[in-house]
Amino acid sequence: MTGGSSVKFCPYCGNELVLAEIGGKARLKCTCATCDYVFWDNPVPVVAAIVELDGSVVLARNKAWPENRYAIIAGFLEKGETPEAAVLREVKEELGLEGQIAGLVGYYSFFEKNQLIFAFHVQAQGEVVVGEELAEVKLVRPEELRPWSRGTGPAVRDWLEARKA
């Protein structure tokens, strides 16, 4: 399978998918002669928010994560949603905060999870109300924030470097 996918059957006709060379790459293709379905395994769009609240950055720990693992707020784009609307929705859902986009930090390929991350700096106000996906949050002063190497970490690194400039 490509990209570690667990897709085995065509979502349209139910026939088995098999590896075939399409566009110079091995891709999963439907075995039905009348169906032209190809599982392209394209990256999934994700938004991430470097949420600044009262001069600190909000880091969150997902309920499924180890106790020492925190990250910035992130989530998937929904159908018909712009990245800007999605990031503000995620901030509201996960933290209960109203936010304004202060700027685009950048976009980042996260190959391990087949994601394309659109990272934004969001200025927020209000009182944090931890959403159902999160175990806890902590506020970290930007000068104490240390970026991590994968996922949303490169966005944090770039944001911190831009603040120094």
C-alpha positions, -999 to 999 in steps of 0.1 A, spaced: 0 0 0 11 36 -6 16 60 23 9 33 49 -28 34 38 -53 9 51 -76 15 21 -83 -19 4 -116 -15 -14 -130 11 -38 -154 35 -21 -176 37 -52 -181 1 -64 -166 -20 -35 -141 -39 -56 -105 -46 -45 -78 -20 -50 -45 -31 -64 -11 -14 -69 -6 0 -104 18 25 -119 -1 58 -125 17 90 -132 50 74 -126 41 63 -90 27 32 -75 -9 40 -66 -40 20 -55 -64 15 -84 -98 -1 -86 -99 -36 -103 -133 -30 -118 -131 -25 -156 -159 2 -156 -146 21 -125 -117 45 -129 -112 52 -91 -76 58 -80 -66 63 -44 -42 93 -48 -33 95 -11 -29 133 -13 -19 152 18 -46 162 43 -49 199 50 -44 209 87 -44 242 104 -23 252 134 -25 282 157 2 298 177 -23 313 201 -10 343 219 -30 352 251 -19 380 274 17 379 261 21 341 264 17 312 240 -10 286 247 3 250 246 -21 222 249 -19 185 258 -43 162 240 -60 135 262 -43 108 242 -8 122 247 18 115 274 18 139 303 49 158 292 38 163 255 24 197 246 19 214 212 1 243 197 -36 241 187 -42 222 155 -70 206 136 -84 195 102 -100 217 77 -137 209 72 -155 208 38 -162 243 25 -140 260 51 -110 283 45 -78 278 65 -85 312 82 -120 302 93 -108 267 103 -80 280 126 -103 304 144 -129 276 148 -102 253 163 -92 280 188 -128 285 198 -135 247 200 -104 237 219 -98 267 241 -131 286 242 -113 318 230 -122 344 205 -93 351 182 -81 373 154 -55 362 129 -23 383 133 -7 367 103 2 336 84 34 320 98 37 296 68 28 262 54 47 230 64 48 195 50 44 169 77 53 138 57 51 113 85 13 120 88 7 129 52 -4 164 62 1 199 49 0 223 79 -12 259 74 2 277 105 -12 311 118 -4 335 146 -36 341 164 -41 369 190 -68 357 215 -87 371 244 -109 357 270 -107 329 296 -94 295 285 -121 268 287 -104 234 279 -123 216 251 -132 179 251 -101 168 232 -77 183 256 -64 172 290 -48 206 299 -32 237 287 -3 258 299 9 293 290 45 298 281 63 332 276 77 334 240 112 338 253 108 304 272 92 286 243 114 259 226 103 246 192 103 209 185 115 192 154 84 177 138 48 185 130 40 221 141 74 227 157 90 242 125 61 268 125 69 277 162 106 280 152 98 304 123 74 324 144 100 329 172 127 339 146 103 364 130 96 379 164 134 385 170 138 402 136 
